[in-house]
Amino acid sequence: MANHTVKMPDLGEGITEVEVVAWHVQVGDTVTEDQVLADVMTDKATVEIPSPVAGLVARLGGEVGDVLAVGAALIDIAVDGDGDGDGDGAAASAPAGPIPAPAAPSAPARDEPPRTEAASRAPAGKAASPPATTQQAPAPRAPAVSDGDEKPIASPAVRRRAWELGVDLRQVRATGAGGRIMQADLDAHVARHGGSAPGSAGLAAAVVPARAGEDSLQEIKVIGLRRRIAQKMQESKRRIPHFAYVEECDVTELESLRAQLNRRFGDSRGKLTLLPFLVRAMVLAIGDFPQVNAVFDDETGIITRHGAVHMGIATQTDAGLMVPVLRHAQDGDLWANAHGISRLAEMTRSGRATRDELTGSSITLTSLGALGGIVSTPIINAPEVAIVGVNRIVERPMLVGGTLVARKTMNLSSSFDHRVVDGQDAAKFIQAVRGHIEAPGVLLAT
């Protein structure tokens, strides 16, 4: 038998390194050609790496959470024959002891592009017809709960969500083609059996039960999306001089208008939340302050202003905070943007958002809803230069025309890149947003 080294492929888009977020095989496992070996993460996209050969896993190139460079050895596979070694594969170490023969002879190695998360959700295409002397592979079994030794078939998004929910995919009944576990299967399993603590199925954690008078310690390795979020937040705060600005808005008229529109059009056009009104108010204000709708490449010193408004909508998921993008928000009315926001939130929370839907924003809107507090200091979504945060709505007494009345108020807590946006311009921008919110008729008229 010979050794074949599978190297980390070039995934394009200038990516130089990836993080291993899941292994689907272990040393000693028999693998077939095209079988998924590992999931790796680049930025916020998860990619499946398939095997180009059949054989026996001899060595893994790293542990979950390790960062590997493009071209680094991902895995060594013992194959029948001489093997091609893939360059330096012959020098890779093999496991101690005898290696059992693989289940099937190896197929010639070929250049196989890695399968992206979107591709992994598509039904598998039919393979090319084999030669007449080759026996057809057996048909896949009917979908069912996986046997203990089987590797469940699921997309990276489903695997990641199961990992967050603490669900063992081998216990989930599959309904997808070829025994693939779908998001709906995972939902049904959780509804019947519940889940464990988030991440308990995949985090490297050690928990010691606490006795009376003792403490319990839990060590959790920060990997995958959580590590990407941590790195991005740290880099944003380190490199961007944040300038914070908070303003109070009277949203009494806005909330009254929203209620009227929902009563009249809710059944036919859908219910409106506060977010599409805020998106529209920001779009109108950006027309007068285009400098906030921009990205700044501080390596080259170039500011790129966008003519279109690609609104990032900060969305909390079980895996952490993500920012799907409502593209060309300036073109949508309240209902179009409301439907777009709802669709993006559902896709993001279910792990089905594409890379294009998670990148390319020019300014971000963030809200904690009822948990919004009084004031917050949102972190800019680099390389953008502005983010607008929404705090909760509260009813309080206010003097209007000399009369004390109850009004609904809400704070806008925003941050700006002070290298790009001057304090006066930031304040004027938020005042413009406030003006549109407090006179909401303009949001329908323009």
ChimeraX attribute file (.defattr): number of C-alpha atoms within 10 A of each C-alpha:
attribute: neighborCount
match mode: 1-to-1
recipient: residues
	/A:1	16
	/A:2	16
	/A:3	27
	/A:4	31
	/A:5	27
	/A:6	26
	/A:7	21
	/A:8	21
	/A:9	20
	/A:10	16
	/A:11	17
	/A:12	7
	/A:13	6
	/A:14	7
	/A:15	12
	/A:16	15
	/A:17	20
	/A:18	24
	/A:19	24
	/A:20	24
	/A:21	22
	/A:22	21
	/A:23	17
	/A:24	14
	/A:25	18
	/A:26	15
	/A:27	15
	/A:28	17
	/A:29	15
	/A:30	19
	/A:31	24
	/A:32	21
	/A:33	18
	/A:34	14
	/A:35	16
	/A:36	20
	/A:37	23
	/A:38	21
	/A:39	26
	/A:40	27
	/A:41	22
	/A:42	18
	/A:43	18
	/A:44	16
	/A:45	18
	/A:46	26
	/A:47	25
	/A:48	24
	/A:49	25
	/A:50	19
	/A:51	22
	/A:52	24
	/A:53	24
	/A:54	25
	/A:55	30
	/A:56	28
	/A:57	25
	/A:58	24
	/A:59	20
	/A:60	19
	/A:61	17
	/A:62	15
	/A:63	12
	/A:64	19
	/A:65	20
	/A:66	14
	/A:67	16
	/A:68	19
	/A:69	16
	/A:70	16
	/A:71	13
	/A:72	14
	/A:73	21
	/A:74	21
	/A:75	24
	/A:76	26
	/A:77	32
	/A:78	30
	/A:79	25
	/A:80	19
	/A:81	11
	/A:82	12
	/A:83	20
	/A:84	16
	/A:85	20
	/A:86	14
	/A:87	11
	/A:88	13
	/A:89	20
	/A:90	17
	/A:91	11
	/A:92	17
	/A:93	11
	/A:94	18
	/A:95	13
	/A:96	7
	/A:97	6
	/A:98	7
	/A:99	14
	/A:100	13
	/A:101	14
	/A:102	21
	/A:103	12
	/A:104	15
	/A:105	15
	/A:106	19
	/A:107	14
	/A:108	11
	/A:109	17
	/A:110	10
	/A:111	7
	/A:112	12
	/A:113	13
	/A:114	20
	/A:115	18
	/A:116	20
	/A:117	22
	/A:118	17
	/A:119	13
	/A:120	17
	/A:121	19
	/A:122	10
	/A:123	11
	/A:124	10
	/A:125	6
	/A:126	6
	/A:127	6
	/A:128	6
	/A:129	8
	/A:130	10
	/A:131	8
	/A:132	7
	/A:133	6
	/A:134	8
	/A:135	8
	/A:136	10
	/A:137	7
	/A:138	6
	/A:139	7
	/A:140	9
	/A:141	8
	/A:142	12
	/A:143	15
	/A:144	17
	/A:145	17
	/A:146	18
	/A:147	10
	/A:148	9
	/A:149	7
	/A:150	9
	/A:151	13
	/A:152	22
	/A:153	21
	/A:154	19
	/A:155	26
	/A:156	26
	/A:157	22
	/A:158	23
	/A:159	24
	/A:160	25
	/A:161	21
	/A:162	25
	/A:163	23
	/A:164	20
	/A:165	22
	/A:166	20
	/A:167	25
	/A:168	17
	/A:169	23
	/A:170	18
	/A:171	15
	/A:172	21
	/A:173	20
	/A:174	26
	/A:175	16
	/A:176	19
	/A:177	15
	/A:178	16
	/A:179	19
	/A:180	19
	/A:181	27
	/A:182	22
	/A:183	21
	/A:184	14
	/A:185	18
	/A:186	23
	/A:187	15
	/A:188	14
	/A:189	18
	/A:190	17
	/A:191	10
	/A:192	9
	/A:193	10
	/A:194	12
	/A:195	19
	/A:196	16
	/A:197	11
	/A:198	17
	/A:199	21
	/A:200	18
	/A:201	19
	/A:202	22
	/A:203	18
	/A:204	15
	/A:205	14
	/A:206	12
	/A:207	10
	/A:208	11
	/A:209	10
	/A:210	10
	/A:211	8
	/A:212	5
	/A:213	5
	/A:214	8
	/A:215	9
	/A:216	10
	/A:217	12
	/A:218	11
	/A:219	11
	/A:220	14
	/A:221	15
	/A:222	13
	/A:223	21
	/A:224	24
	/A:225	22
	/A:226	14
	/A:227	15
	/A:228	18
	/A:229	18
	/A:230	14
	/A:231	11
	/A:232	16
	/A:233	15
	/A:234	12
	/A:235	12
	/A:236	19
	/A:237	14
	/A:238	10
	/A:239	11
	/A:240	20
	/A:241	15
	/A:242	21
	/A:243	18
	/A:244	21
	/A:245	18
	/A:246	19
	/A:247	14
	/A:248	16
	/A:249	18
	/A:250	21
	/A:251	22
	/A:252	19
	/A:253	16
	/A:254	20
	/A:255	19
	/A:256	11
	/A:257	14
	/A:258	17
	/A:259	16
	/A:260	12
	/A:261	15
	/A:262	16
	/A:263	11
	/A:264	12
	/A:265	14
	/A:266	14
	/A:267	9
	/A:268	8
	/A:269	14
	/A:270	14
	/A:271	17
	/A:272	19
	/A:273	17
	/A:274	15
	/A:275	19
	/A:276	22
	/A:277	24
	/A:278	20
	/A:279	28
	/A:280	26
	/A:281	22
	/A:282	27
	/A:283	24
	/A:284	18
	/A:285	21
	/A:286	22
	/A:287	16
	/A:288	12
	/A:289	18
	/A:290	16
	/A:291	21
	/A:292	26
	/A:293	26
	/A:294	22
	/A:295	24
	/A:296	18
	/A:297	12
	/A:298	12
	/A:299	6
	/A:300	7
	/A:301	8
	/A:302	10
	/A:303	16
	/A:304	14
	/A:305	16
	/A:306	16
	/A:307	14
	/A:308	17
	/A:309	26
	/A:310	23
	/A:311	26
	/A:312	28
	/A:313	23
	/A:314	20
	/A:315	20
	/A:316	16
	/A:317	15
	/A:318	15
	/A:319	20
	/A:320	14
	/A:321	15
	/A:322	19
	/A:323	23
	/A:324	28
	/A:325	26
	/A:326	25
	/A:327	19
	/A:328	15
	/A:329	22
	/A:330	20
	/A:331	12
	/A:332	17
	/A:333	16
	/A:334	20
	/A:335	18
	/A:336	14
	/A:337	23
	/A:338	23
	/A:339	17
	/A:340	17
	/A:341	23
	/A:342	12
	/A:343	14
	/A:344	23
	/A:345	22
	/A:346	14
	/A:347	15
	/A:348	23
	/A:349	18
	/A:350	18
	/A:351	21
	/A:352	19
	/A:353	21
	/A:354	18
	/A:355	17
	/A:356	10
	/A:357	18
	/A:358	20
	/A:359	15
	/A:360	19
	/A:361	26
	/A:362	27
	/A:363	27
	/A:364	27
	/A:365	22
	/A:366	22
	/A:367	22
	/A:368	15
	/A:369	13
	/A:370	11
	/A:371	10
	/A:372	17
	/A:373	15
	/A:374	16
	/A:375	19
	/A:376	20
	/A:377	16
	/A:378	20
	/A:379	22
	/A:380	25
	/A:381	23
	/A:382	23
	/A:383	19
	/A:384	27
	/A:385	26
	/A:386	30
	/A:387	27
	/A:388	25
	/A:389	22
	/A:390	26
	/A:391	22
	/A:392	17
	/A:393	22
	/A:394	15
	/A:395	13
	/A:396	11
	/A:397	12
	/A:398	15
	/A:399	10
	/A:400	10
	/A:401	7
	/A:402	7
	/A:403	9
	/A:404	11
	/A:405	11
	/A:406	13
	/A:407	17
	/A:408	17
	/A:409	19
	/A:410	21
	/A:411	23
	/A:412	23
	/A:413	23
	/A:414	28
	/A:415	25
	/A:416	26
	/A:417	27
	/A:418	16
	/A:419	13
	/A:420	18
	/A:421	19
	/A:422	14
	/A:423	15
	/A:424	8
	/A:425	14
	/A:426	23
	/A:427	17
	/A:428	14
	/A:429	21
	/A:430	24
	/A:431	17
	/A:432	18
	/A:433	23
	/A:434	23
	/A:435	16
	/A:436	21
	/A:437	24
	/A:438	18
	/A:439	14
	/A:440	22
	/A:441	13
	/A:442	14
	/A:443	20
	/A:444	10
	/A:445	6
	/A:446	8
